[in-house]
Amino acid sequence: MGRLTLIKSALQVFPTYVMQSAHLYVSIYDEVDKKCKRFLWGDTENQRRIHTMAWRNLFKPKNVGELGLRMAKDVNRAFIMKCGWELCTKRDFLWVQIICSKYDYGESIFPHIDQNRTRSNLWKGICNN
């Protein structure tokens, strides 16, 4: 299954760099997943092929007999939650010190969540997860 390997090694890997530090919008998740699906089945703008598997089954794990693709929303959420965990536990990291000073994080374990419109995309993602 060459297309599946290409999706896992290229199409799903490219956005992960951005996903590590930015909370993406639902439209971007949907577009990434749609591109992967179209490439897997060989769809083009003018021709749609028969899809031999349901969309929801593409993202089930391989150990249950499915393809094991990862949904972009889940990947982004995991990266943002990792940043939130590091924010709570890794006080010696430079980026954590910057975020703490920028948003008046203080010495408490959990951040104070405010609804300020000037928050960074990363901070919005951490606060919304």
Backbone as XML, in Angstrom:
<?xml version="1.0"?>
<chain id="A" units="angstrom">
  <residue number="1" name="MET">
    <atom name="N" x="0.849" y="-1.173" z="0.000"/>
    <atom name="CA" x="0.000" y="0.000" z="0.000"/>
    <atom name="C" x="0.899" y="1.242" z="0.000"/>
  </residue>
  <residue number="2" name="GLY">
    <atom name="N" x="1.408" y="1.585" z="-1.160"/>
    <atom name="CA" x="2.346" y="2.682" z="-1.304"/>
    <atom name="C" x="1.762" y="4.036" z="-0.961"/>
  </residue>
  <residue number="3" name="ARG">
    <atom name="N" x="0.496" y="4.265" z="-1.321"/>
    <atom name="CA" x="-0.128" y="5.552" z="-1.024"/>
    <atom name="C" x="-0.270" y="5.770" z="0.480"/>
  </residue>
  <residue number="4" name="LEU">
    <atom name="N" x="-0.597" y="4.730" z="1.198"/>
    <atom name="CA" x="-0.733" y="4.833" z="2.646"/>
    <atom name="C" x="0.602" y="5.189" z="3.294"/>
  </residue>
  <residue number="5" name="THR">
    <atom name="N" x="1.670" y="4.562" z="2.830"/>
    <atom name="CA" x="3.008" y="4.869" z="3.349"/>
    <atom name="C" x="3.384" y="6.314" z="3.058"/>
  </residue>
  <residue number="6" name="LEU">
    <atom name="N" x="3.067" y="6.779" z="1.868"/>
    <atom name="CA" x="3.377" y="8.162" z="1.498"/>
    <atom name="C" x="2.574" y="9.152" z="2.341"/>
  </residue>
  <residue number="7" name="ILE">
    <atom name="N" x="1.331" y="8.825" z="2.606"/>
    <atom name="CA" x="0.510" y="9.702" z="3.457"/>
    <atom name="C" x="1.118" y="9.796" z="4.850"/>
  </residue>
  <residue number="8" name="LYS">
    <atom name="N" x="1.470" y="8.654" z="5.426"/>
    <atom name="CA" x="2.004" y="8.646" z="6.792"/>
    <atom name="C" x="3.374" y="9.307" z="6.879"/>
  </residue>
  <residue number="9" name="SER">
    <atom name="N" x="4.179" y="9.191" z="5.838"/>
    <atom name="CA" x="5.539" y="9.729" z="5.908"/>
    <atom name="C" x="5.655" y="11.155" z="5.390"/>
  </residue>
  <residue number="10" name="ALA">
    <atom name="N" x="4.684" y="11.638" z="4.652"/>
    <atom name="CA" x="4.797" y="12.983" z="4.087"/>
    <atom name="C" x="3.589" y="13.864" z="4.402"/>
  </residue>
  <residue number="11" name="LEU">
    <atom name="N" x="2.424" y="13.484" z="3.945"/>
    <atom name="CA" x="1.261" y="14.357" z="4.074"/>
    <atom name="C" x="0.874" y="14.625" z="5.525"/>
  </residue>
  <residue number="12" name="GLN">
    <atom name="N" x="1.002" y="13.643" z="6.386"/>
    <atom name="CA" x="0.649" y="13.855" z="7.781"/>
    <atom name="C" x="1.811" y="14.433" z="8.591"/>
  </residue>
  <residue number="13" name="VAL">
    <atom name="N" x="3.006" y="14.404" z="8.054"/>
    <atom name="CA" x="4.168" y="14.897" z="8.787"/>
    <atom name="C" x="4.381" y="16.389" z="8.566"/>
  </residue>
  <residue number="14" name="PHE">
    <atom name="N" x="4.096" y="16.903" z="7.387"/>
    <atom name="CA" x="4.353" y="18.309" z="7.094"/>
    <atom name="C" x="3.688" y="19.267" z="8.080"/>
  </residue>
  <residue number="15" name="PRO">
    <atom name="N" x="2.412" y="19.106" z="8.394"/>
    <atom name="CA" x="1.804" y="20.084" z="9.308"/>
    <atom name="C" x="2.184" y="19.913" z="10.771"/>
  </residue>
  <residue number="16" name="THR">
    <atom name="N" x="2.886" y="18.852" z="11.132"/>
    <atom name="CA" x="3.183" y="18.633" z="12.542"/>
    <atom name="C" x="4.122" y="19.689" z="13.120"/>
  </residue>
  <residue number="17" name="TYR">
    <atom name="N" x="4.982" y="20.260" z="12.311"/>
    <atom name="CA" x="5.871" y="21.311" z="12.812"/>
    <atom name="C" x="5.052" y="22.497" z="13.317"/>
  </residue>
  <residue number="18" name="VAL">
    <atom name="N" x="4.066" y="22.885" z="12.542"/>
    <atom name="CA" x="3.206" y="24.003" z="12.943"/>
    <atom name="C" x="2.327" y="23.599" z="14.118"/>
  </residue>
  <residue number="19" name="MET">
    <atom name="N" x="1.850" y="22.357" z="14.105"/>
    <atom name="CA" x="0.952" y="21.888" z="15.161"/>
    <atom name="C" x="1.611" y="21.862" z="16.533"/>
  </residue>
  <residue number="20" name="GLN">
    <atom name="N" x="2.925" y="21.828" z="16.602"/>
    <atom name="CA" x="3.609" y="21.756" z="17.889"/>
    <atom name="C" x="3.511" y="23.053" z="18.674"/>
  </residue>
  <residue number="21" name="SER">
    <atom name="N" x="3.243" y="24.152" z="17.981"/>
    <atom name="CA" x="3.220" y="25.419" z="18.697"/>
    <atom name="C" x="2.045" y="26.311" z="18.325"/>
  </residue>
  <residue number="22" name="ALA">
    <atom name="N" x="1.095" y="25.802" z="17.573"/>
    <atom name="CA" x="-0.053" y="26.611" z="17.184"/>
    <atom name="C" x="-1.317" y="25.773" z="17.213"/>
  </residue>
  <residue number="23" name="HIS">
    <atom name="N" x="-2.368" y="26.355" z="17.741"/>
    <atom name="CA" x="-3.671" y="25.706" z="17.743"/>
    <atom name="C" x="-4.326" y="26.013" z="16.396"/>
  </residue>
  <residue number="24" name="LEU">
    <atom name="N" x="-4.609" y="24.988" z="15.611"/>
    <atom name="CA" x="-5.167" y="25.176" z="14.276"/>
    <atom name="C" x="-6.686" y="25.228" z="14.313"/>
  </residue>
  <residue number="25" name="TYR">
    <atom name="N" x="-7.257" y="25.784" z="13.253"/>
    <atom name="CA" x="-8.703" y="25.886" z="13.143"/>
    <atom name="C" x="-9.289" y="24.616" z="12.546"/>
  </residue>
  <residue number="26" name="VAL">
    <atom name="N" x="-10.570" y="24.397" z="12.790"/>
    <atom name="CA" x="-11.259" y="23.190" z="12.326"/>
    <atom name="C" x="-11.191" y="23.073" z="10.803"/>
  </residue>
  <residue number="27" name="SER">
    <atom name="N" x="-11.280" y="24.180" z="10.109"/>
    <atom name="CA" x="-11.229" y="24.132" z="8.636"/>
    <atom name="C" x="-9.881" y="23.603" z="8.146"/>
  </residue>
  <residue number="28" name="ILE">
    <atom name="N" x="-8.813" y="23.889" z="8.859"/>
    <atom name="CA" x="-7.491" y="23.386" z="8.483"/>
    <atom name="C" x="-7.404" y="21.893" z="8.756"/>
  </residue>
  <residue number="29" name="TYR">
    <atom name="N" x="-7.937" y="21.448" z="9.902"/>
    <atom name="CA" x="-7.973" y="20.009" z="10.182"/>
    <atom name="C" x="-8.692" y="19.263" z="9.077"/>
  </residue>
  <residue number="30" name="ASP">
    <atom name="N" x="-9.870" y="19.773" z="8.748"/>
    <atom name="CA" x="-10.689" y="19.103" z="7.741"/>
    <atom name="C" x="-9.989" y="19.054" z="6.391"/>
  </residue>
  <residue number="31" name="GLU">
    <atom name="N" x="-9.316" y="20.122" z="6.032"/>
    <atom name="CA" x="-8.632" y="20.175" z="4.735"/>
    <atom name="C" x="-7.468" y="19.191" z="4.675"/>
  </residue>
  <residue number="32" name="VAL">
    <atom name="N" x="-6.698" y="19.099" z="5.741"/>
    <atom name="CA" x="-5.581" y="18.143" z="5.777"/>
    <atom name="C" x="-6.101" y="16.715" z="5.669"/>
  </residue>
  <residue number="33" name="ASP">
    <atom name="N" x="-7.131" y="16.402" z="6.450"/>
    <atom name="CA" x="-7.698" y="15.054" z="6.400"/>
    <atom name="C" x="-8.311" y="14.755" z="5.037"/>
  </residue>
  <residue number="34" name="LYS">
    <atom name="N" x="-8.955" y="15.757" z="4.439"/>
    <atom name="CA" x="-9.570" y="15.558" z="3.127"/>
    <atom name="C" x="-8.510" y="15.310" z="2.052"/>
  </residue>
  <residue number="35" name="LYS">
    <atom name="N" x="-7.407" y="16.031" z="2.110"/>
    <atom name="CA" x="-6.323" y="15.822" z="1.141"/>
    <atom name="C" x="-5.748" y="14.415" z="1.262"/>
  </residue>
  <residue number="36" name="CYS">
    <atom name="N" x="-5.577" y="13.959" z="2.500"/>
    <atom name="CA" x="-5.062" y="12.595" z="2.711"/>
    <atom name="C" x="-6.024" y="11.562" z="2.147"/>
  </residue>
  <residue number="37" name="LYS">
    <atom name="N" x="-7.306" y="11.754" z="2.393"/>
    <atom name="CA" x="-8.318" y="10.818" z="1.907"/>
    <atom name="C" x="-8.347" y="10.799" z="0.376"/>
  </residue>
  <residue number="38" name="ARG">
    <atom name="N" x="-8.339" y="11.968" z="-0.235"/>
    <atom name="CA" x="-8.367" y="12.029" z="-1.706"/>
    <atom name="C" x="-7.144" y="11.367" z="-2.327"/>
  </residue>
  <residue number="39" name="PHE">
    <atom name="N" x="-5.988" y="11.599" z="-1.732"/>
    <atom name="CA" x="-4.776" y="10.990" z="-2.266"/>
    <atom name="C" x="-4.803" y="9.476" z="-2.108"/>
  </residue>
  <residue number="40" name="LEU">
    <atom name="N" x="-5.290" y="9.005" z="-0.963"/>
    <atom name="CA" x="-5.341" y="7.566" z="-0.715"/>
    <atom name="C" x="-6.193" y="6.844" z="-1.753"/>
  </residue>
  <residue number="41" name="TRP">
    <atom name="N" x="-7.337" y="7.399" z="-2.088"/>
    <atom name="CA" x="-8.236" y="6.740" z="-3.036"/>
    <atom name="C" x="-7.942" y="7.115" z="-4.478"/>
  </residue>
  <residue number="42" name="GLY">
    <atom name="N" x="-7.060" y="8.062" z="-4.720"/>
    <atom name="CA" x="-6.718" y="8.441" z="-6.087"/>
    <atom name="C" x="-7.704" y="9.402" z="-6.712"/>
  </residue>
  <residue number="43" name="ASP">
    <atom name="N" x="-8.455" y="10.128" z="-5.894"/>
    <atom name="CA" x="-9.417" y="11.097" z="-6.403"/>
    <atom name="C" x="-8.701" y="12.287" z="-7.033"/>
  </residue>
  <residue number="44" name="THR">
    <atom name="N" x="-9.324" y="12.884" z="-8.024"/>
    <atom name="CA" x="-8.857" y="14.137" z="-8.614"/>
    <atom name="C" x="-10.008" y="15.126" z="-8.562"/>
  </residue>
  <residue number="45" name="GLU">
    <atom name="N" x="-9.764" y="16.340" z="-9.025"/>
    <atom name="CA" x="-10.818" y="17.350" z="-9.050"/>
    <atom name="C" x="-11.959" y="16.945" z="-9.981"/>
  </residue>
  <residue number="46" name="ASN">
    <atom name="N" x="-11.625" y="16.244" z="-11.060"/>
    <atom name="CA" x="-12.628" y="15.889" z="-12.059"/>
    <atom name="C" x="-13.184" y="14.480" z="-11.907"/>
  </residue>
  <residue number="47" name="GLN">
    <atom name="N" x="-12.524" y="13.643" z="-11.153"/>
    <atom name="CA" x="-12.932" y="12.245" z="-11.073"/>
    <atom name="C" x="-12.856" y="11.755" z="-9.632"/>
  </residue>
  <residue number="48" name="ARG">
    <atom name="N" x="-13.933" y="11.160" z="-9.188"/>
    <atom name="CA" x="-13.965" y="10.591" z="-7.846"/>
    <atom name="C" x="-14.004" y="9.076" z="-7.959"/>
  </residue>
  <residue number="49" name="ARG">
    <atom name="N" x="-13.121" y="8.416" z="-7.265"/>
    <atom name="CA" x="-13.030" y="6.954" z="-7.310"/>
    <atom name="C" x="-13.900" y="6.333" z="-6.219"/>
  </residue>
  <residue number="50" name="ILE">
    <atom name="N" x="-14.084" y="5.035" z="-6.312"/>
    <atom name="CA" x="-14.840" y="4.313" z="-5.307"/>
    <atom name="C" x="-13.977" y="4.160" z="-4.058"/>
  </residue>
  <residue number="51" name="HIS">
    <atom name="N" x="-14.545" y="4.519" z="-2.917"/>
    <atom name="CA" x="-13.839" y="4.405" z="-1.648"/>
    <atom name="C" x="-14.195" y="3.057" z="-1.040"/>
  </residue>
  <residue number="52" name="THR">
    <atom name="N" x="-13.192" y="2.244" z="-0.823"/>
    <atom name="CA" x="-13.431" y="0.874" z="-0.373"/>
    <atom name="C" x="-13.538" y="0.727" z="1.134"/>
  </residue>
  <residue number="53" name="MET">
    <atom name="N" x="-13.407" y="1.825" z="1.862"/>
    <atom name="CA" x="-13.466" y="1.764" z="3.321"/>
    <atom name="C" x="-14.126" y="3.037" z="3.835"/>
  </residue>
  <residue number="54" name="ALA">
    <atom name="N" x="-14.888" y="2.921" z="4.909"/>
    <atom name="CA" x="-15.548" y="4.087" z="5.489"/>
    <atom name="C" x="-14.514" y="5.069" z="6.037"/>
  </residue>
  <residue number="55" name="TRP">
    <atom name="N" x="-14.834" y="6.340" z="5.979"/>
    <atom name="CA" x="-13.939" y="7.412" z="6.410"/>
    <atom name="C" x="-13.508" y="7.233" z="7.861"/>
  </residue>
  <residue number="56" name="ARG">
    <atom name="N" x="-14.440" y="6.897" z="8.741"/>
    <atom name="CA" x="-14.107" y="6.747" z="10.170"/>
    <atom name="C" x="-13.178" y="5.563" z="10.422"/>
  </residue>
  <residue number="57" name="ASN">
    <atom name="N" x="-13.197" y="4.560" z="9.547"/>
    <atom name="CA" x="-12.339" y="3.387" z="9.728"/>
    <atom name="C" x="-10.892" y="3.646" z="9.319"/>
  </residue>
  <residue number="58" name="LEU">
    <atom name="N" x="-10.651" y="4.674" z="8.519"/>
    <atom name="CA" x="-9.276" y="4.999" z="8.126"/>
    <atom name="C" x="-8.422" y="5.358" z="9.338"/>
  </residue>
  <residue number="59" name="PHE">
    <atom name="N" x="-9.060" y="5.896" z="10.373"/>
    <atom name="CA" x="-8.330" y="6.432" z="11.511"/>
    <atom name="C" x="-8.334" y="5.500" z="12.713"/>
  </residue>
  <residue number="60" name="LYS">
    <atom name="N" x="-8.834" y="4.308" z="12.553"/>
    <atom name="CA" x="-8.769" y="3.334" z="13.641"/>
    <atom name="C" x="-7.390" y="2.688" z="13.637"/>
  </residue>
  <residue number="61" name="PRO">
    <atom name="N" x="-6.921" y="2.204" z="14.786"/>
    <atom name="CA" x="-5.567" y="1.634" z="14.881"/>
    <atom name="C" x="-5.371" y="0.395" z="14.018"/>
  </residue>
  <residue number="62" name="LYS">
    <atom name="N" x="-4.126" y="0.162" z="13.666"/>
    <atom name="CA" x="-3.787" y="-1.016" z="12.861"/>
    <atom name="C" x="-4.036" y="-2.316" z="13.611"/>
  </residue>
  <residue number="63" name="ASN">
    <atom name="N" x="-3.898" y="-2.299" z="14.929"/>
    <atom name="CA" x="-4.062" y="-3.541" z="15.686"/>
    <atom name="C" x="-5.502" y="-4.055" z="15.693"/>
  </residue>
  <residue number="64" name="VAL">
    <atom name="N" x="-6.462" y="-3.241" z="15.266"/>
    <atom name="CA" x="-7.836" y="-3.719" z="15.121"/>
    <atom name="C" x="-8.177" y="-3.971" z="13.656"/>
  </residue>
  <residue number="65" name="GLY">
    <atom name="N" x="-7.160" y="-3.964" z="12.802"/>
    <atom name="CA" x="-7.350" y="-4.316" z="11.401"/>
    <atom name="C" x="-7.642" y="-3.165" z="10.464"/>
  </residue>
  <residue number="66" name="GLU">
    <atom name="N" x="-7.468" y="-1.943" z="10.911"/>
    <atom name="CA" x="-7.733" y="-0.792" z="10.055"/>
    <atom name="C" x="-6.414" y="-0.151" z="9.612"/>
  </residue>
  <residue number="67" name="LEU">
    <atom name="N" x="-6.472" y="1.036" z="8.998"/>
    <atom name="CA" x="-5.292" y="1.631" z="8.369"/>
    <atom name="C" x="-4.376" y="2.389" z="9.327"/>
  </residue>
  <residue number="68" name="GLY">
    <atom name="N" x="-4.890" y="2.888" z="10.421"/>
    <atom name="CA" x="-4.034" y="3.525" z="11.416"/>
    <atom name="C" x="-3.594" y="4.938" z="11.080"/>
  </residue>
  <residue number="69" name="LEU">
    <atom name="N" x="-4.338" y="5.662" z="10.249"/>
    <atom name="CA" x="-4.012" y="7.069" z="10.012"/>
    <atom name="C" x="-4.375" y="7.878" z="11.256"/>
  </residue>
  <residue number="70" name="ARG">
    <atom name="N" x="-3.786" y="9.067" z="11.377"/>
    <atom name="CA" x="-4.057" y="9.925" z="12.521"/>
    <atom name="C" x="-4.836" y="11.147" z="12.064"/>
  </residue>
  <residue number="71" name="MET">
    <atom name="N" x="-5.877" y="11.482" z="12.787"/>
    <atom name="CA" x="-6.659" y="12.681" z="12.467"/>
    <atom name="C" x="-5.850" y="13.906" z="12.868"/>
  </residue>
  <residue number="72" name="ALA">
    <atom name="N" x="-5.855" y="14.916" z="12.017"/>
    <atom name="CA" x="-5.077" y="16.131" z="12.268"/>
    <atom name="C" x="-5.507" y="16.812" z="13.565"/>
  </residue>
  <residue number="73" name="LYS">
    <atom name="N" x="-6.783" y="16.786" z="13.861"/>
    <atom name="CA" x="-7.277" y="17.412" z="15.093"/>
    <atom name="C" x="-6.680" y="16.736" z="16.323"/>
  </residue>
  <residue number="74" name="ASP">
    <atom name="N" x="-6.624" y="15.418" z="16.315"/>
    <atom name="CA" x="-6.077" y="14.688" z="17.462"/>
    <atom name="C" x="-4.583" y="14.931" z="17.628"/>
  </residue>
  <residue number="75" name="VAL">
    <atom name="N" x="-3.869" y="15.007" z="16.518"/>
    <atom name="CA" x="-2.427" y="15.255" z="16.578"/>
    <atom name="C" x="-2.152" y="16.649" z="17.139"/>
  </residue>
  <residue number="76" name="ASN">
    <atom name="N" x="-2.874" y="17.645" z="16.640"/>
    <atom name="CA" x="-2.681" y="19.010" z="17.117"/>
    <atom name="C" x="-3.040" y="19.127" z="18.591"/>
  </residue>
  <residue number="77" name="ARG">
    <atom name="N" x="-4.111" y="18.494" z="18.985"/>
    <atom name="CA" x="-4.521" y="18.552" z="20.386"/>
    <atom name="C" x="-3.470" y="17.901" z="21.296"/>
  </residue>
  <residue number="78" name="ALA">
    <atom name="N" x="-2.898" y="16.799" z="20.848"/>
    <atom name="CA" x="-1.864" y="16.140" z="21.646"/>
    <atom name="C" x="-0.639" y="17.032" z="21.811"/>
  </residue>
  <residue number="79" name="PHE">
    <atom name="N" x="-0.224" y="17.707" z="20.736"/>
    <atom name="CA" x="0.926" y="18.615" z="20.828"/>
    <atom name="C" x="0.644" y="19.782" z="21.762"/>
  </residue>
  <residue number="80" name="ILE">
    <atom name="N" x="-0.554" y="20.358" z="21.673"/>
    <atom name="CA" x="-0.900" y="21.488" z="22.530"/>
    <atom name="C" x="-0.979" y="21.049" z="23.994"/>
  </residue>
  <residue number="81" name="MET">
    <atom name="N" x="-1.509" y="19.856" z="24.222"/>
    <atom name="CA" x="-1.572" y="19.346" z="25.595"/>
    <atom name="C" x="-0.177" y="19.071" z="26.133"/>
  </residue>
  <residue number="82" name="LYS">
    <atom name="N" x="0.741" y="18.657" z="25.265"/>
    <atom name="CA" x="2.132" y="18.467" z="25.687"/>
    <atom name="C" x="2.739" y="19.802" z="26.114"/>
  </residue>
  <residue number="83" name="CYS">
    <atom name="N" x="2.449" y="20.853" z="25.353"/>
    <atom name="CA" x="2.936" y="22.178" z="25.733"/>
    <atom name="C" x="2.349" y="22.600" z="27.076"/>
  </residue>
  <residue number="84" name="GLY">
    <atom name="N" x="1.066" y="22.318" z="27.291"/>
    <atom name="CA" x="0.433" y="22.630" z="28.573"/>
    <atom name="C" x="1.067" y="21.867" z="29.724"/>
  </residue>
  <residue number="85" name="TRP">
    <atom name="N" x="1.394" y="20.600" z="29.481"/>
    <atom name="CA" x="2.049" y="19.788" z="30.513"/>
    <atom name="C" x="3.434" y="20.354" z="30.839"/>
  </residue>
  <residue number="86" name="GLU">
    <atom name="N" x="4.186" y="20.712" z="29.809"/>
    <atom name="CA" x="5.514" y="21.288" z="30.042"/>
    <atom name="C" x="5.416" y="22.631" z="30.736"/>
  </residue>
  <residue number="87" name="LEU">
    <atom name="N" x="4.374" y="23.379" z="30.450"/>
    <atom name="CA" x="4.167" y="24.660" z="31.114"/>
    <atom name="C" x="3.973" y="24.466" z="32.618"/>
  </residue>
  <residue number="88" name="CYS">
    <atom name="N" x="3.332" y="23.367" z="32.995"/>
    <atom name="CA" x="3.084" y="23.083" z="34.407"/>
    <atom name="C" x="4.264" y="22.415" z="35.098"/>
  </residue>
  <residue number="89" name="THR">
    <atom name="N" x="5.113" y="21.701" z="34.355"/>
    <atom name="CA" x="6.138" y="20.878" z="35.002"/>
    <atom name="C" x="7.579" y="21.266" z="34.694"/>
  </residue>
  <residue number="90" name="LYS">
    <atom name="N" x="7.841" y="21.982" z="33.643"/>
    <atom name="CA" x="9.208" y="22.292" z="33.215"/>
    <atom name="C" x="9.496" y="23.786" z="33.351"/>
  </residue>
  <residue number="91" name="ARG">
    <atom name="N" x="9.559" y="24.270" z="34.561"/>
    <atom name="CA" x="9.750" y="25.709" z="34.804"/>
    <atom name="C" x="11.109" y="26.230" z="34.365"/>
  </residue>
  <residue number="92" name="ASP">
    <atom name="N" x="12.077" y="25.361" z="34.110"/>
    <atom name="CA" x="13.409" y="25.821" z="33.725"/>
    <atom name="C" x="13.559" y="26.006" z="32.213"/>
  </residue>
  <residue number="93" name="PHE">
    <atom name="N" x="12.566" y="25.611" z="31.410"/>
    <atom name="CA" x="12.642" y="25.822" z="29.956"/>
    <atom name="C" x="12.469" y="27.310" z="29.652"/>
  </residue>
  <residue number="94" name="LEU">
    <atom name="N" x="13.213" y="27.802" z="28.677"/>
    <atom name="CA" x="13.158" y="29.219" z="28.334"/>
    <atom name="C" x="11.777" y="29.640" z="27.850"/>
  </residue>
  <residue number="95" name="TRP">
    <atom name="N" x="11.172" y="28.845" z="26.953"/>
    <atom name="CA" x="9.866" y="29.238" z="26.428"/>
    <atom name="C" x="8.815" y="29.256" z="27.533"/>
  </residue>
  <residue number="96" name="VAL">
    <atom name="N" x="8.946" y="28.391" z="28.529"/>
    <atom name="CA" x="8.010" y="28.376" z="29.658"/>
    <atom name="C" x="8.182" y="29.650" z="30.482"/>
  </residue>
  <residue number="97" name="GLN">
    <atom name="N" x="9.420" y="30.063" z="30.710"/>
    <atom name="CA" x="9.669" y="31.287" z="31.463"/>
    <atom name="C" x="9.104" y="32.506" z="30.730"/>
  </residue>
  <residue number="98" name="ILE">
    <atom name="N" x="9.219" y="32.514" z="29.409"/>
    <atom name="CA" x="8.684" y="33.631" z="28.617"/>
    <atom name="C" x="7.166" y="33.671" z="28.700"/>
  </residue>
  <residue number="99" name="ILE">
    <atom name="N" x="6.527" y="32.522" z="28.526"/>
    <atom name="CA" x="5.064" y="32.456" z="28.593"/>
    <atom name="C" x="4.582" y="32.851" z="29.991"/>
  </residue>
  <residue number="100" name="CYS">
    <atom name="N" x="5.276" y="32.370" z="31.025"/>
    <atom name="CA" x="4.891" y="32.698" z="32.400"/>
    <atom name="C" x="4.976" y="34.191" z="32.665"/>
  </residue>
  <residue number="101" name="SER">
    <atom name="N" x="6.020" y="34.825" z="32.188"/>
    <atom name="CA" x="6.154" y="36.259" z="32.426"/>
    <atom name="C" x="5.185" y="37.064" z="31.563"/>
  </residue>
  <residue number="102" name="LYS">
    <atom name="N" x="4.923" y="36.613" z="30.355"/>
    <atom name="CA" x="4.028" y="37.350" z="29.456"/>
    <atom name="C" x="2.591" y="37.339" z="29.968"/>
  </residue>
  <residue number="103" name="TYR">
    <atom name="N" x="2.138" y="36.205" z="30.484"/>
    <atom name="CA" x="0.737" y="36.073" z="30.883"/>
    <atom name="C" x="0.537" y="36.081" z="32.390"/>
  </residue>
  <residue number="104" name="ASP">
    <atom name="N" x="1.522" y="36.554" z="33.147"/>
    <atom name="CA" x="1.405" y="36.633" z="34.609"/>
    <atom name="C" x="0.974" y="35.299" z="35.205"/>
  </residue>
  <residue number="105" name="TYR">
    <atom name="N" x="1.681" y="34.288" z="34.817"/>
    <atom name="CA" x="1.365" y="32.920" z="35.222"/>
    <atom name="C" x="1.617" y="32.692" z="36.702"/>
  </residue>
  <residue number="106" name="GLY">
    <atom name="N" x="2.631" y="33.302" z="37.251"/>
    <atom name="CA" x="2.921" y="33.195" z="38.671"/>
    <atom name="C" x="3.541" y="31.864" z="39.060"/>
  </residue>
  <residue number="107" name="GLU">
    <atom name="N" x="3.428" y="31.524" z="40.325"/>
    <atom name="CA" x="4.039" y="30.312" z="40.859"/>
    <atom name="C" x="3.058" y="29.154" z="41.007"/>
  </residue>
  <residue number="108" name="SER">
    <atom name="N" x="1.798" y="29.369" z="40.690"/>
    <atom name="CA" x="0.819" y="28.291" z="40.856"/>
    <atom name="C" x="1.051" y="27.195" z="39.817"/>
  </residue>
  <residue number="109" name="ILE">
    <atom name="N" x="0.529" y="26.015" z="40.102"/>
    <atom name="CA" x="0.728" y="24.876" z="39.199"/>
    <atom name="C" x="-0.088" y="25.039" z="37.925"/>
  </residue>
  <residue number="110" name="PHE">
    <atom name="N" x="-1.331" y="25.494" z="38.055"/>
    <atom name="CA" x="-2.198" y="25.637" z="36.891"/>
    <atom name="C" x="-2.308" y="27.098" z="36.493"/>
  </residue>
  <residue number="111" name="PRO">
    <atom name="N" x="-2.335" y="27.373" z="35.188"/>
    <atom name="CA" x="-2.390" y="28.768" z="34.738"/>
    <atom name="C" x="-3.746" y="29.402" z="35.005"/>
  </residue>
  <residue number="112" name="HIS">
    <atom name="N" x="-3.707" y="30.701" z="35.224"/>
    <atom name="CA" x="-4.930" y="31.482" z="35.326"/>
    <atom name="C" x="-5.410" y="31.750" z="33.903"/>
  </residue>
  <residue number="113" name="ILE">
    <atom name="N" x="-6.627" y="31.354" z="33.599"/>
    <atom name="CA" x="-7.140" y="31.491" z="32.238"/>
    <atom name="C" x="-7.946" y="32.775" z="32.148"/>
  </residue>
  <residue number="114" name="ASP">
    <atom name="N" x="-7.495" y="33.663" z="31.268"/>
    <atom name="CA" x="-8.240" y="34.883" z="31.025"/>
    <atom name="C" x="-8.732" y="34.886" z="29.581"/>
  </residue>
  <residue number="115" name="GLN">
    <atom name="N" x="-9.725" y="35.700" z="29.323"/>
    <atom name="CA" x="-10.316" y="35.744" z="27.985"/>
    <atom name="C" x="-9.820" y="36.957" z="27.196"/>
  </residue>
  <residue number="116" name="ASN">
    <atom name="N" x="-8.581" y="37.309" z="27.374"/>
    <atom name="CA" x="-7.981" y="38.445" z="26.690"/>
    <atom name="C" x="-7.832" y="38.150" z="25.198"/>
  </residue>
  <residue number="117" name="ARG">
    <atom name="N" x="-8.233" y="39.073" z="24.360"/>
    <atom name="CA" x="-8.163" y="38.867" z="22.909"/>
    <atom name="C" x="-6.734" y="38.899" z="22.372"/>
  </residue>
  <residue number="118" name="THR">
    <atom name="N" x="-5.806" y="39.418" z="23.129"/>
    <atom name="CA" x="-4.433" y="39.553" z="22.645"/>
    <atom name="C" x="-3.576" y="38.335" z="22.969"/>
  </residue>
  <residue number="119" name="ARG">
    <atom name="N" x="-4.195" y="37.257" z="23.374"/>
    <atom name="CA" x="-3.441" y="36.054" z="23.696"/>
    <atom name="C" x="-2.840" y="35.457" z="22.430"/>
  </residue>
  <residue number="120" name="SER">
    <atom name="N" x="-1.718" y="34.777" z="22.584"/>
    <atom name="CA" x="-1.097" y="34.104" z="21.446"/>
    <atom name="C" x="-1.894" y="32.851" z="21.090"/>
  </residue>
  <residue number="121" name="ASN">
    <atom name="N" x="-1.659" y="32.349" z="19.900"/>
    <atom name="CA" x="-2.343" y="31.159" z="19.433"/>
    <atom name="C" x="-2.022" y="29.962" z="20.322"/>
  </residue>
  <residue number="122" name="LEU">
    <atom name="N" x="-0.773" y="29.827" z="20.740"/>
    <atom name="CA" x="-0.377" y="28.737" z="21.628"/>
    <atom name="C" x="-1.117" y="28.829" z="22.955"/>
  </residue>
  <residue number="123" name="TRP">
    <atom name="N" x="-1.174" y="30.021" z="23.539"/>
    <atom name="CA" x="-1.839" y="30.187" z="24.822"/>
    <atom name="C" x="-3.335" y="29.891" z="24.705"/>
  </residue>
  <residue number="124" name="LYS">
    <atom name="N" x="-3.959" y="30.322" z="23.600"/>
    <atom name="CA" x="-5.379" y="30.023" z="23.383"/>
    <atom name="C" x="-5.589" y="28.503" z="23.309"/>
  </residue>
  <residue number="125" name="GLY">
    <atom name="N" x="-4.704" y="27.816" z="22.602"/>
    <atom name="CA" x="-4.826" y="26.372" z="22.494"/>
    <atom name="C" x="-4.664" y="25.675" z="23.824"/>
  </residue>
  <residue number="126" name="ILE">
    <atom name="N" x="-3.719" y="26.118" z="24.638"/>
    <atom name="CA" x="-3.517" y="25.518" z="25.959"/>
    <atom name="C" x="-4.739" y="25.768" z="26.838"/>
  </residue>
  <residue number="127" name="CYS">
    <atom name="N" x="-5.265" y="26.963" z="26.805"/>
    <atom name="CA" x="-6.403" y="27.305" z="27.660"/>
    <atom name="C" x="-7.692" y="26.614" z="27.208"/>
  </residue>
  <residue number="128" name="ASN">
    <atom name="N" x="-7.820" y="26.311" z="25.930"/>
    <atom name="CA" x="-9.044" y="25.700" z="25.419"/>
    <atom name="C" x="-9.023" y="24.185" z="25.513"/>
  </residue>
  <residue number="129" name="ASN">
    <atom name="N" x="-7.890" y="23.559" z="25.806"/>
    <atom name="CA" x="-7.839" y="22.096" z="25.891"/>
    <atom name="C" x="-7.974" y="21.593" z="27.269"/>
  </residue>
</chain>
